[in-house]
Amino acid sequence: MTELLTAAQMRAIETAAIESGEVTGLELMERAGRGVVDAVFEEWPDLAQAPHRAVVLCGPGNNGGDGFVVARLLKEWGWDVDVFLYGDPEKLPPDAKVNCERWSALGETRSAGEVKNDSFLYDIVTPETALFVDALFGTGLIRPLQLKTPGNPDEDEDPNELYDSELAHWLSVPSFEGLRTVSVDLPSGVCSDSGKPLGGAMQAQLCATFHGPKIGHFLDGGPELCGKVQVVDIGLPRTATLAISPEFRPSLPEPLQRFCFLSNAAGNACLTFKDVSAHKYSHGHALILSGGPGRGGAGRLAARGALRIGAGLVTVGCPPAALQENAARLDALMLKPLGSDEDLALLLDGDARLNALCLGPGLGTGARERQLVAAALAAKRATVLDADALTLIAGDEGLFAALHQKCVLTPHAGEFACLFPDIAKKLYAPAETGPACSKVDATREAAARAGCVILFKGPDTVIANPNGHAAINSAHYDRAAPWLATAGSGDVLAGFIAGLLARGFAPMPAAETAAWLHVESALAFGPGLIAEDLPEMLPKVFRALGL
């Protein structure tokens, strides 16, 4: 389990450690700078073999102080180092000021405002420059990085202010051919709590962050701008992290079995295939509602996913006219004709073993389908609502009001905007200040309003429940699987969740586990993936997990 921190939580952890007397701020800054240098040499071993040239851009806060430590250590290593400071050296925080003075014994600190044009910048970042260190703002930025535009030339201007046109030149540095770029904690300009760029933002190849990853490393534009994230241990006690109680984590626990497979929120579900006394009904029975003739593919994908992930039985319920089509395509899956909501209600009333439902993939959005969704919600079974079911709920206050705590909603961005237009408006508004509204914020608010679990899909999938717990299932960095952007992959995900609900998982861990396995299945197959391949990769993933 990897905990993700907000900027405020990280500050609180550092403050608690300093106030306890276990460490000083100056010691933490020294460890951070050393950690950045170590991360650079680990990522690019050739840089450790001989001295090179570096340009270090320092900001007006403690992130800049880390940059001064990096500059000093590289200089002591024999490097040629140029340091630029945005701000007044006399106004630096105390620890940063000490490190600025330590650097000054070795080299000059120049004003970042000296850079007026590209030509000037190319005189600084020469072809011999091997490393650019972005220590401008890190996690502490709360205002747009592009601070202001030049005013009347006759008016007095603060020489320490960076204007849009000047800052744009610095932002272009990482694109210089052959240059390695490392950002300290977070690329400057990226909101630590949302991953959104605040105005402009640096593009890093490596991001060296301290103590633990931040939410912004995994959301929105953060992963692309970070390049690669390396967590640096600066000696903060882990008990400090627990005392702050971080509320976010990516749903990729380590090891997975210890979190997702041995227990759920109720402590009584186990996804294992080693119980010799088990039988199909002890593994649950999922009912997948499918569409009419020619519209059954999505439902069949969901059903296959539910069966492969471990549901003991899976039945596809479809209009009578679609029975023949589905029968020609399904073997291990059972079929049930459901012509109306009355048929569904009778089926559920007559068989309590049908303990998980999935509605939406290929279902349709007519009056009949609206009645089916209403009947399914009235049954109060564990229920996944996806695709067409979400469209019906978004346009019907009565259906929305019928949502209950056993539901899992799985919207993509467009469906989320239809379901929660006011929340989506806040989420997609340009980020004016930090911390900006994040996908985590939006999903938590939506879950509280709906009274059930929301799985907000995307490469930065966020899952939240009404109590405020949120998890991020990130498909970035070494888990990037862009080939998941293929027709039907979301239908399979809905089936995965339904299958886990049938196995007895509570809605939140079912959604978390399904999302994690969805990405793992995609990674197991690789490029060329189509939705039908996802369920077939689960046995391979399960074997790798020792299940």
Secondary structure, 3 states (H helix, E strand, C coil): CCCEECHHHHHHHHHHHHHCCCCCHHHHHHHHHHHHHHHHHHHCHHHHCCCCEEEEEECCCHHHHHHHHHHHHHHHCCCEEEEEECCCHHHCCHHHHHHHHHHHCCCCEEEHHHCCCHHHHHHHCCCCEEEEEEECCHHHCCCCCCCECCCCCCCCCCCCCCEHHHHHHHHCHHHCCCCEEEEECCCCCECCCCCCECCCCCCCCEEEEECCCEHHHCCCCHHHHHCCEEEECCCCCHHHHHHHCCCEEECCCCCHHHHHHCCCCCCCCCCCCCCCCCCHHHHCEEEEECCCCCCCHHHHHHHHHHHHCCCCEEEEEECHHHHHHHHCCCCCCEEEECCCHHHHHHHHHHCCCEEEEEECCCCCCCHHHHHHHHHHHHCCCEEEECCHHHHHHHCCHHHHHCCCCCEEECCCHHHHHHHCHHHHHHHHCCCCCCCCCCHHHHHHHHHHHHCCEEEECCCEEEEECCCCCEEEEECCHHHCCHHHCCCCHHHHHHHHHHHHHHCCCCHHHHHHHHHHHHHHHHHHHCCCCCCCHHHHHHHHHHHHCCC
